[in-house]
Amino acid sequence: MKKKNIIFCFIIVLLISGPVFAAKAFKYEIKAKRDPFIPLVSADGMYISDAYGITSIKDIRLEGIVWDEVKGSAAIINGEIAEEGQEIGIVKILRIEKGAVVFEVEGDEVRIELVSD
């Protein structure tokens, strides 16, 4: 009988302690992409964009480039379609190249390469 009580107590301890030790905080690694856990639409149905809240070059996510030498190219930055000369937050788009975008940030030129997975 003692052996059954010990086994029963051991099983109870395992069941109780399992979830406590197994719970880890999940951290989503953005890797230059939009966080899928943040909704695109607010509760009142308005589109949410973080593109205009750019306060430093670290806030920029270059997500894609639509290259067209004739009609002009566009870049997808933080979910927004942007063209050369456009200002987004504190940055200005100077040039859109085939594989990169050149920004002006506080008077300096910064080139961000398009990362492919």
C-alpha positions as CSV (number, residue, x, y, z in Angstrom):
1,M,0.0,0.0,0.0
2,K,2.9,2.3,0.8
3,K,4.4,1.8,-2.6
4,K,1.1,2.7,-4.3
5,N,0.9,5.9,-2.2
6,I,4.4,6.9,-3.2
7,I,3.7,6.3,-6.9
8,F,0.4,8.2,-6.6
9,C,2.2,11.2,-5.0
10,F,5.0,11.1,-7.6
11,I,2.4,11.2,-10.4
12,I,0.6,14.1,-8.8
13,V,3.9,16.0,-8.3
14,L,4.7,15.4,-12.0
15,L,1.3,16.6,-13.2
16,I,1.5,19.8,-11.1
17,S,5.1,20.7,-11.8
18,G,5.1,19.9,-15.5
19,P,3.2,23.0,-16.7
20,V,5.2,25.2,-14.3
21,F,8.6,24.2,-15.7
22,A,7.4,23.9,-19.3
23,A,6.0,27.4,-19.6
24,K,8.4,29.6,-21.5
25,A,7.9,33.1,-22.8
26,F,7.5,33.1,-26.5
27,K,9.4,35.8,-28.4
28,Y,8.6,36.3,-32.1
29,E,11.8,37.0,-34.1
30,I,10.7,39.6,-36.7
31,K,13.6,39.1,-39.2
32,A,12.6,42.2,-41.2
33,K,9.0,41.2,-41.5
34,R,5.7,42.4,-40.0
35,D,4.8,40.8,-36.7
36,P,1.7,38.6,-37.5
37,F,0.4,38.8,-33.9
38,I,-0.3,42.5,-34.3
39,P,-3.6,43.1,-36.0
40,L,-3.8,45.0,-39.3
41,V,-7.2,46.5,-38.5
42,S,-8.3,48.3,-35.4
43,A,-11.4,47.5,-33.4
44,D,-13.3,50.3,-35.3
45,G,-12.3,48.9,-38.7
46,M,-9.5,51.3,-39.5
47,Y,-6.2,50.1,-41.1
48,I,-3.3,50.3,-38.7
49,S,0.2,51.1,-40.1
50,D,3.4,51.6,-38.3
51,A,5.2,53.1,-41.3
52,Y,4.7,56.7,-40.2
53,G,5.9,56.1,-36.7
54,I,9.5,55.5,-38.0
55,T,11.9,57.4,-35.7
56,S,15.2,55.8,-36.6
57,I,16.7,53.6,-39.3
58,K,16.2,50.6,-37.0
59,D,12.4,51.0,-37.4
60,I,12.5,50.4,-41.1
61,R,11.4,47.0,-42.5
62,L,12.1,46.8,-46.3
63,E,9.6,44.1,-47.3
64,G,9.8,44.3,-51.1
65,I,10.7,46.2,-54.2
66,V,8.7,46.6,-57.4
67,W,11.3,47.4,-60.0
68,D,10.2,49.3,-63.1
69,E,12.8,51.4,-64.9
70,V,10.2,53.0,-67.3
71,K,7.3,53.9,-65.0
72,G,9.2,54.2,-61.7
73,S,9.9,51.7,-59.0
74,A,8.2,51.3,-55.6
75,A,9.2,49.8,-52.3
76,I,7.1,48.2,-49.6
77,I,8.3,49.6,-46.3
78,N,6.6,48.6,-43.1
79,G,3.6,47.4,-45.1
80,E,3.2,50.7,-47.0
81,I,3.9,51.2,-50.7
82,A,6.4,54.1,-51.1
83,E,8.1,55.9,-54.0
84,E,11.3,57.9,-54.5
85,G,11.1,61.3,-52.9
86,Q,8.4,60.2,-50.4
87,E,9.0,60.9,-46.7
88,I,7.9,58.3,-44.1
89,G,8.4,59.3,-40.5
90,I,11.8,60.9,-40.2
91,V,13.3,59.2,-43.3
92,K,13.1,60.2,-47.0
93,I,13.4,57.7,-49.9
94,L,16.2,58.9,-52.1
95,R,16.6,56.0,-54.6
96,I,15.0,52.6,-55.1
97,E,17.4,50.1,-56.7
98,K,16.8,46.6,-57.8
99,G,17.9,45.1,-54.5
100,A,18.0,48.0,-52.1
101,V,16.6,51.3,-51.1
102,V,18.7,54.4,-50.2
103,F,17.2,56.6,-47.5
104,E,18.1,60.0,-46.1
105,V,18.1,59.9,-42.3
106,E,19.0,63.1,-40.5
107,G,21.2,64.2,-43.4
108,D,23.0,60.9,-43.9
109,E,22.4,58.4,-46.7
110,V,21.6,54.9,-45.5
111,R,21.3,51.9,-47.9
112,I,19.1,49.0,-46.8
113,E,19.4,45.7,-48.8
114,L,16.3,43.6,-49.5
115,V,16.8,40.4,-47.6
116,S,15.6,37.2,-49.2
117,D,14.7,34.1,-47.2
